[in-house]
């Protein structure tokens, strides 16, 4: 079974490892209290009016609102990997890698990106990274359940329904990418993303998702 390529050491990697170490030491997680607004069937993080601002627990605007929306969509999509893994495991430990499904997802992404005015090659790179991150989480869970079957969740989600949720989060991510195009093209994009992630990762309680964040965010910045 193939595993996604490992991402090199980055400031985000160090941040994630720090959070994992703190969690192992018994530090309590910081609760997440994101606001949301529903537009049709899609839920987006609320971003206050004005460019480059995002909600702040202290009530003051903080920079990087568009990037925060992108990261929220990335995290939401990644969080579904647990349900994908459980559905596949229950179906005879189905292979984590599904090339046909991945090709269908990427083809749909390219079509939607073109309709939104996003470079389809950029969108494909971003979503290929999301797929790799999801497979990374799934593999970590497979390894965990193989080592200790007692921790395997009892409930089994329907894979078709789960993929519908993934499609919704993919729509959210495409919309967020469109709004954040200027920020994602800035030379400071990587540093700005890492700063925005500092406020996000404390709300993620699944270690496998934390470890997959560097993979999921590796292709967001369009500057090379």
N, C-alpha and C positions, 0 to 999 in steps of 0.2 A: 504493500500500500504506500503510495507516494505521499510525501509530506511537502508543504509549501516551503519555498526557499527562505532561509532565515535572514532577517533584516539586520544590518550592521548596527553597531553601537551608536546611539544618538543621545542628546540630552533627554528626550522623551523616555528612552530606555532606562536611563538612570533614575528618572522620576518614578516610573512604574515600579522598578525594583525597590526603590525607597518605600513606596506605599505598601508593597507586598511584605517587606521586612517589618514595617510598622504593624501591619495586620497580624503577622505571626507573633509579634510581641504583645498582642492583646490590645492595641490601640483601638478605641471604638470608631466605627465608620462615621463619617459626617453625613447626616441625612440630606437627601436631595429634595428641594422644594421648587421644581421648575413650574412656571406657568405655561399654559398652552391655549391655543385658539384653534378651533376646528373650522376648516374651509372645505366644504363638500365632505369627502370621506377621508381627507388627509389632515393630520394634526401637526401643527408647526409650533416651535417655541416662539413665545411672544417676544418681539424685539421692539423696544420703544422707538418713537419717531426720532429721526435725525440719523445721519450717517455714522457708522462705526461705533454704536453703543449697544450694550447688552444689559439685561437685568443684573443687579448686584444686591446681595442679601442686605447690605447696609443701606440700600435705598438710593445710592448714587450711581450714575452711569459709568460703565467701564468700557474701555476700548475693545474692538473685535467682535461686535455683534453679529456680523455676517459670518465670520469664522466660527463663532459659537453655534450658530444654527447648523452649519455644515457638520461640526463635531457631534452635535446632538443627534443628527440624522445618522451619522456613522455609528454612534453608540447604540441607537435604537435598532438599527439593522443587525448589528453584531449580537445584540442580546437575544435574538431569535435563534442563534446557532445551537443553543441548548435544546430547544424543542426539535430542531432538525436532527440532532444527534440521537435524541430519545426515540423519535419516529423511525429512524434508520436502524437503530439497535434492535428495536422491537420487531422489525421486519427482517429477521434473520441476520442481524449485524450487516446490513447493507453497506456496500462500499461507500466511503466518504466522498471520494472523487466520482463525479458523474459528468463526463465530458459533454454528453448530449444536452443535459440540462444547463450546464454552464454556457454552452454555445447559444442556446435559446435566449438565456438571460442577456448575454452580451449583444446579441443581434437586436433585441428589443431596446436595450440601452442606447445603441447607436441610432436607432430610428427616432427614439424620443429626444435624444440630445440634438439631433439635426433639427427637429421641429421647434426646439427651444432656443436655437441659435448657439448651441454649445458645440465646440469642436468634437466630433464623434470619436476621434482618436484619443483625445484627452479623457473623455467620458469612459471609454473602454479601459484605459489604464487605471482609472480610479476604481471602476467596478471590478476589474480583475483583482485588484488589491483587496476589495471587500470580500470577494469569493475566497481568496487565499486565507484571509484572516478568519473567516467563518470555518474553513476546513481546519485551520490551526486549533480553534476552540473545540471543534468536534473531535479531533484526534486526541486532544488532552482529556476530554471526557471519556472517550473510548478506553484510553489507557487507565483512567481512574476506576472506571467500572470493572474493567478486566482484573485489576489488582484487588478490588474489594467489591464484590457484587452486592454486598449489603447496603451500599450507598446508592444503588441504582434507583431512580425515582419510579414509583409504582404507576403513575398515570402515563398514558401513551397518547400524545397528540396526533391528529391526522395530518400527514405530510402535505396533502393538497391544501388544506386550510393554512398550514404554516407557511407554505410558499406564497399564498395570497397575502399574508402579513408582510412577508419580505418584499413583495411587489409594491405594497403601499409605502414601506420605508424607502424603497428605491426611488419612488416618485418624489418623496420628500427630499431625498439627497440630491436628485437632479435639480429640483427647484432651488435648493440652497446653493448648489454650485453655480447656478445661473446668477443668483443675487450676489454671490461673493467673488465673482470673476476678477474684479479689480484687486481685491486683497490677496487672492491666490496668485496673482501675477507679480506681486511686490517682492523685491529682493529680501525683505524681512519676513516673508511668509512663514518660513519654518520656525523662526523664533516666536512669531506671533501665535502660531498654532500651539507650540509647546506651552506658552503662557496661558492660552485659553484652556488647554487640557489640564493644567494644574487645578482648575476649578471643577473639572468634570470627573477626574479619575477617583476622587474620594467618594463619589456616589456609586461606584461600580464595586459590587461585592464578590463577583465571580473572578477568582484569580486567573483562570484561563482567558477571560475576556481582557483583563488588564495586560496580560502578556501578548495578546494579539493586537493591541492598539497600535504599536509601531508599524506593524504590517498594514493595518487598515488605513493609516494616515500617510503612508510613505509616498503616495502619488498625488496628494492633494495640491501641492504647490506646483504651478505650471512653469515657473522659472527653472532653467536648467544651468 
